[in-house]
Amino acid sequence: MALFTELSRHDERAFLGVGLSYYKLGDYRSAVRFLESSLGQEGIDIFEVQKILAFTYYKLNDLDESMRYANAALSIKDDPELKALSSKLSREHKVQNDFIEEDTLHFKALFDGYEFTDQARLALNILEEAYSEIGVKLNEFPRDAITVILYTGKDFYDITQVPYWAGGIYDGKIRIPLKGIESHDSVAMRRTLFHEYSHALVFSITKYCPLWVNEGLAVYLSGERRQIVGQRIPLGNLERSFPQDEQQGRLAYDESYSAVTYLVNSYGIYSFDVFLNELAKGRDIDTAFRTAFAITYADFKSTWGK
């Protein structure tokens, strides 16, 4: 990053490298500034820059600018990822067109103000609690405001395409279906919001966290207590994805929670902050795991819960 930034002072073609670096770090506003500065520079692949800008603006929840760059890039080249983004943007724009925005110090919420104002404000209060409570436990606080989109149940599942049993999702934005979560059921809402905020916090540190750690930590920090199980699904199979089958999916969550609980009880919750920051520094997973938990990742996978 420092090298690209220094080069950009002398050669504007380096703006692209700086923009890509900021994108990978999750600093999307800085990414936009440098990526847009790179447009028009000699030797720059305009299609690639416009494609990245489409995804960057999507991360910033600027759907209009995201669509503008997606369409511009698609006019140059047919691209499956951009076509999928364009389709998703159309669905989201239709749903969010009448949403209102309400901000707190650390969150930006979008919701149907005609139906869910009270629930949305309750959700924002709970998220501020999550910011403080989880932040103290891990000594981590996201730098930028986090976008939260609160949907009716139908809109949530239409847009996210997640299984019907999912209670929320974090995909760069916290997305929650409010339909069915009554305002008095703050326990269920709190658990769901703490869970998804945990994902947002992990993502703000590193994008390379194994999924079983990410999900197990989110369950643990949400206050939900699931069944303690052994390693029924190899942990190596849960690093990138979980089963779509409901029964196996729930087992994957139970197992992830069980493994994380074991590590918390053995090494303390702060060890996960060490692990995540080692990954953020570019350490391989075995080195990061050994630094945080005094056991190699390979040894943990081969011995835990068996």
N, C-alpha and C positions, 0 to 999 in steps of 0.2 A: 504493500500500500504506500509506504513512504517513498519508495523508488518511483512508482507511477506518479505520485503527486508532484515530486520534484521534477520529473521529466515533463509533466504537463505545463510547467512554467516556461519551458523552452520549446516544446513540440506539442502542438494542440492535438495531434493524433493519439497522444497518451491519455486524453480525456476518456477514451473508451475503456482503457484498463482501469482507471480510477473508478469509473462508473460501475464496472463489473465487480470490482472489489467491494464497493459500498453495498451493492446488491447482495452479494454473498454474506456480508456482515449483517444484513437486515436493516441498514440505514438507507431507507428507500428515498427519502427526500434528497439526501446528498447524491444518491445514485442518479436520480432524475436530472439534477443540475449538471452533472458531468456527462451523462449520456446525451442529453440534448445539445450540449456544447460540442459533442463529437460529430453530430450530424452535419453533413456538408464538407467535412474535412477530406482531403484527398486520400484515397486508398481505403476509406472506411466502407464496410459492407452495410449499406443503408437498411437492407432487409433485416439483418441480424440486430441492428440497433433499434429499429422500430419494433421488432418482436420483443426484445427485452423491455423496452419502454412500455409496451402493452401490459406485460406482466407486472412491471413495477408500479404503474398507476393502479392496476387492479389491487395490489397489496395495500395501496394508499386509499382504497375504496373510492377512487375517482373514476367512476364507471364510464363517464363520457370521454375522458381523455384516453382511457384504456381501449375503448371501442374505436376511437379515432386512429390510434396507432395500429391496432389489430387490422382494421380495414385497409390502412395504407400498406402494411406489410403483405397482406393477402393479395393486394392488387399486383404485387411484384412476384410472389411465389405462393403456390398452394402448399399449405403446411398443416398437418393434422393437429398439432398442439394448438396452433392459433385458431383453427376452426372450432376446436373444442372450447377454447376460451371465449370465442365470439358467441357460441351457442349459450354458454353459461352467462355471459354478460347480458344477453337478450332476456333470459329468464329473470335474472336479478333486477335488471332495470325495470321490468314490468312490475315486479313485486314492490320494489323500493321507491317507486315513483312518488307515492303519496306518504312515505315515511317522514317522520320528523326526527330531528337530531337533538340530543341533550348530552351535554358534556359535564364531566367531573374533572378533578385534577389529573387523574391518571387514565380515564376511559372516555371513549366517544361512543355513544349508543344511538342506534337507529331502530325505530319501532313504529308500529301503527298507533299513532296518538289518539285515534278515535276509540280504540278498544283496550289498549294495554298500558296506559299512562301510569297507573298506580303500580302495576307489576314491574314495569320498566324501572321506575325509581327505586323500588325495593331491590331489584337486581343490581342496580348501580351501587346502592349502599352495601350490599353483600360483597360485591367485587372490590370495593375499597377496603373492606375488612380482610378479604383474601390478600390484597396487595400488602397490607401491613403484617398480618399474621404469618403468611408463608414467607414473606420477605425477611422477617426476623429469624425464622427457623433456618433459612438457607443463606441469609446475609446477601440476598440478591434482589435488586429492584430494577425492572425494565426502564430503559432511558426514555422511550417514546410512549405516547398514549396508545392504548390498545383499543381497536375497534370492536364493538359488540353489536351484533345484529340479532334482534328478537323477533321471531316469526310466529304466525299461527302454525299449528301442527302441519297442515297440508303444505303450506309454502315451504316450510323447513325441509320436508322430505322431497318435495319436487326439486328444490334447488341443490341440496347437498347430495342426493342420491344415496344416502346412507341406509343401512338396514333399519327396519321399522322399530326395532327395539333400542336403537341408539337414543340417548337422552340429550345429546349435544355433540358438537364437533369444534375442533380448532384447526383451521386450515390457513392460518395467517390472520384470521379474524375469529373471534369467539362467536359461534352461531348457536342459538338456543331456541327450541320450540316452546313458547309460553302457553299454547293451548293445552289445557289439562292440568297445568301447574297453577292452582288457585293461589291468590295472594296470601291466604292464611297458611298455606303449606310451605312456610319459609324453610323448614328443615330440608325438604326435597330440593328446593331451589338452591339453597346454600350448598348442598353437596354437589349438585351439578355445576354450579358456577365456580366453586373452589377447584373442582376437577379440571374444568376447561381452562381456568386461569393458570393452573399448574403447567399445562401444556404450553401456554403462551410464555410463561416464565422460562421454561426449559429452552424453548425455541429462541428466546432472546439471548441465551447464553451460547447455545450450539445447535446446529441443524443435524448433527451426526450422532445423536443419542439412540442407542438400540431401543426399538419400540417397546420391548417388555419392561425396560427400565422406565421409560417415559410414562407408560400406562400404569405400571405398578406404583410409581411415585405419585401419580395423580390421584389414584384411588386412596393411597395412604394419607396424602395431604388433605383430601376432601373430608376425611373423618369417617368415610364408609368402612365398614368392617366386613370383609368377605370371608368365605370359607378358606381355611388354611389347607393347602394341598402340597403334594410333592411334585417332582418334575415328571409330569405325565406326557407333556408335549416337549420335545427337546428345545431348550432355550434358544439354541441356534436357529430354530425354525421360526422364532418369534422376534427376530431382530428387525425385520423389515415390514412384516404384515401379520395380521391375525386372521384366523379362519372366518369365512363369511357365514358358515353354518352357526345358528344361534347357540346350540348346545356347546359346540367346540369353541365358539367365540367367548362364551361365558367362562368356560374352563381356562382359556388363555388369560382372561382377566384375573381369575382366582389364583392361577399359578404366578402371574407377574406380581400380584399383590403379596403373595406368600414369600417370593424370593426377595422382594424389596424389604418386607417386614423383617426377615431374617438378617439382612444386611444392616438395617437400622438398629436392630437390637444388638448386633455384634460390634458395629463400628460407629454408630451414631448417625443422626440425620445429616450432620454437616459434611460427612464423608461424600455425600452425593454432590455437594457443591464443588468439592475437590475434583471428583470424577468428571463432572460436566465442564469445568474450566480447563482440565487437562485435555479433554477432547477439543475444546475451543482453541487451544494452543496448537492443534495439529498433531497431538500425540496419537499413536495408534491405540486401538481399544484395549489391547493387552497391557500396554504401559500405563494407560490412564487408570485401568481397573486395579492394577497392582499398586499404584501410587495411593489410590483412595482406600483400598480394602485389604491390602497386605496379602493378596492371593492373586494369582494370575487368572485372567478371564477363562482361559482354557481349563484350568483346574477347577474353577467354580462351576462351569458348565458340566464337567464330567463327574462332579461329586455331590453338588447340592441336590437335596430332595430325592435321593435315590436309595 
